[in-house]
Amino acid sequence: MSESTIRTELLATPDAFRTLMSGFPTGVAVVTTTDAAGVQRGMTCSSLCGVSLEPPVLLVCLRAGSPTLEGVLDSRTFAVNLLHADARPTAELFASGDAQRFTKVAWQADPQAAGPHLVRDAHTVADCAVLSAQPVGDHVTVYGEIRRVTRRGDRIPLL
């Protein structure tokens, strides 16, 4: 059996990295928080990884200098909203620079929430407390200990 292969080599540029990662499907999440001034912040994040079971720890990679990252570091808390397959418009909204994003989606934040929960768009939300943060290139890797998980039904995840 023979297999036809097209081999293309690219220099390790940002565009080549995007090409590499576009071939690796991953779930889409929105990381949310409330900053020190009480303003809700959030951004779309596909750089999410489970790190530890004991204690339960996630890592998220957030763009350096983003208002969401600043809010996460100020409040020391964040919520990871795992989006369902019908929530693509919300993923795109939170990836945009729209300052009014929280007026365009349904959300709630009870006293135990680590950030706003996107109640119509997230199938599951993890409320996290910041353990540490490490700058890496143009992003900051934030480690968060999961304090609470809220499931909103069995929906197919957005990839």
QUIGI-V722214 format. One record per residue. D_FIRST is the distance of its C-alpha to the first C-alpha in Angstrom with 2 decimals. Layout:
# QUIGI-V722214
((D_FIRST) (D_FIRST))
This chain:
# QUIGI-V722214
((0.00) (3.78) (6.75) (10.14) (12.90) (16.57) (18.58) (22.27) (24.79) (28.13) (31.33) (32.41) (34.81) (35.97) (33.84) (30.68) (31.61) (32.08) (28.62) (27.14) (29.19) (28.61) (25.03) (26.53) (28.34) (31.60) (34.73) (37.68) (41.16) (44.60) (46.65) (50.35) (53.61) (57.29) (58.80) (62.20) (63.94) (62.57) (60.12) (56.75) (53.77) (50.07) (46.76) (43.18) (40.98) (37.27) (37.59) (38.49) (37.54) (38.83) (40.21) (42.18) (43.12) (46.44) (47.96) (45.70) (44.88) (42.92) (42.40) (42.49) (42.23) (44.95) (45.76) (48.53) (51.76) (50.91) (53.78) (51.60) (50.99) (54.72) (55.58) (53.24) (54.74) (58.28) (58.05) (55.77) (54.04) (51.25) (49.47) (45.73) (45.27) (41.74) (41.32) (40.12) (37.82) (40.85) (42.37) (40.49) (43.82) (45.33) (42.49) (43.06) (46.83) (46.70) (44.39) (47.01) (50.30) (52.31) (55.32) (56.12) (52.86) (54.72) (56.94) (53.94) (52.37) (53.82) (54.24) (56.49) (57.42) (59.41) (61.29) (58.44) (55.78) (54.45) (53.83) (53.77) (51.57) (49.90) (50.91) (49.16) (45.96) (45.04) (43.65) (44.54) (46.77) (47.16) (50.55) (50.33) (52.79) (51.89) (51.40) (50.59) (49.28) (47.53) (47.21) (43.79) (43.52) (44.62) (44.34) (46.03) (44.26) (46.58) (46.38) (48.02) (49.07) (48.60) (52.00) (51.26) (48.41) (49.20) (46.82) (47.50) (45.35) (41.72) (40.21) (36.65) (36.44) (36.14) (32.93))
